Amino acid sequence: PAFQSVGITSIRWPGGAAANTYHWATNTVCFSTSPIPAASTFDTFLSDVIQPGNFDLALTANYGTNAACTGPGDSTEAAAWVQNAKDNGNNVSHVTVGNEDWGSWITDLHTTPYDPTTYANATANGYYPQIKAVSPSVQVGVGLNPWNTPPWDPIVLAQAKYDFVEYH
């Protein structure tokens, strides 16, 4: 009710550094020895927050790790997540590819980690078309930050395919 009272219509899951290690299908986080508490699972988030409030769902796709936690994120996992949410009656309005993927504090198992060209190519050739194939109305976004060195933003803006930017 508090979210609705101030006009919030969309809520993001997950946030922070965990977005690049979180795997929705198994409800696991790479490199963590602690299980995710039942009150903090994606399904609980849907049933306790999204569905009762009739909110749109904004997802953060895992760009950093694959489901085996041995390589980079997999755009097919992101597309399957959108499909699963849709199949279960949830409106996914936005998907951001990764979270702060320019920073060494984020897990990035790509061959060239923290690289704007690698990120832009993965977005343009994987995440964007695969998510749009599942749900054309979903807005696919990229993360930007004007303090990045070397310049992340100009490369991502010029080479990635996206509908919005998430400005950090």
N, C-alpha and C positions, 0 to 999 in steps of 0.2 A: 504493500500500500504506500509506503514512503516513496518508492521509486515512481509509482504512478502519479502521486500527488504533485511531483515536480516535472512531470511530462517525459520521463525517460521511457523510451519505446523499445530499445535494444540493449542487450547485456552481453558482454564478452566472456568467453571461456576458452582455454585458460589464459591467464596473464603471466607476465614475468618470464624469467629464465626457464621455468619449467615447461613453457610452451614448446620449446625445441627438444624436449626429451619425453613429452607426454604422448602416450598411445591410447586413444579412446577405446579401441576394440577390446583391449586387455585391461584397461584401466591401470596401466603401469607407467612408471617413470624410469627411463634408463639410468643406470648407475646408482639407483637408490636401494638400500637394503630394507627400508621401512615400507610396509604396505600403505596404500592410500586409505585413510580412515573412511568408513562407510558414509559418514556425513559429508565427505568431500568428493564423492565420485561424480562423474559426469551425469549419470542417471539420476542421482539425488538432486543435483543442480537443476536438471530439467523438471523433475517432479515437485520440487520445493520452491523454485523461483520462476522459471520460465513459463511453465504451464499455468500455474495459478494466476500469474500476473498477465498472461497472454502477451508476453514480450517476444520480440523478434530475437533470434539467436545470432550473435556475432562470434564466429569461431576464429581461433588463431591456429592455423595449420602448422604442423611440425615440419620445419625446414631443416633442422639440424641432424636428426637421427632417424634411421629406418626402424622397423618393428623389432629387428634382431639386435638393435643397438650396436651395429658393426659398420655402418656406413651412413651416408647422407639421407636426409628426409626423402620421402617417396610421395610424389604428387598423387599417385593412385590411392594412397591411404587417405589423403585429404578429400578427394572426390567421393570415396566410399563413405566417409564420415558425413558429408553433406547429404548423400543419398539416404543413409541410415536415419539421420535426424528428420529428413523430409518424410520418409516412410512411416515414422512414428508421430507424425502430426505436428512437427515443430517447423516454424518458418525461419530458415536461415537467410538472413538479409545480407550479411557481410562475411567474408573470410579474408583475413590478413595472412599473408605468407610470412610465417615466422615472427619473431619478436627480437628487435635490436640485433639483427644479424651481422652488423658491422663490429660488434664488440667482443673482445676476448673473454668476457664473463659469460658469454652464451656458448652453449655446446654447438659446434659445427663440424661434422665429420666429412665434409666435402674435401676432395683432393686439394683444393685451394680454398681454405676456410677464410671467412670474413672478407670475401672478395665481391665487389659490386657487380662485376661482369658475370661471375658464376651465379649470383643471386638473380640478376636480371634474366639470364638465359633460362634458369630453372622456372622462373615465374612465367616468362613468355612462351616457353615450349612445353611446359608440363602443367604447373598448377592452374594457370589461367584457362587454357583450353579444356582441361579435364573437369574442372569445377563447372565451367559454363556448359559442358556437354550434359552434366547431371541436372543442372538447374540454371538456365540462362538468365534468370532474374537476379541471381546472387551477384553482389558487387565484390570483386576481388581486388584486394589492396596490397600495397607495398609499404614498408617502413622506411622513414627518412629521418635524418637528424643533421642540422646545418653545421654542427661542430665536428663532423667526421673529417679525419685526415688519413690517407688521401681522400679526395672528394668522392664520397659515396653517392650523394644525391644526384649530381648531374649524369652520372653513368646509369644509375637505376632509372631515372626519369626518361632518358633517351632510349634505353634498350629494353626495358621491361614492358610487359603488357599489363595494364591495370585499369581499374575504374575509379579508385580513390587512393589517397595517401594517408597513412597514419603517421602523424608528425610527433616525434619524441623530442 
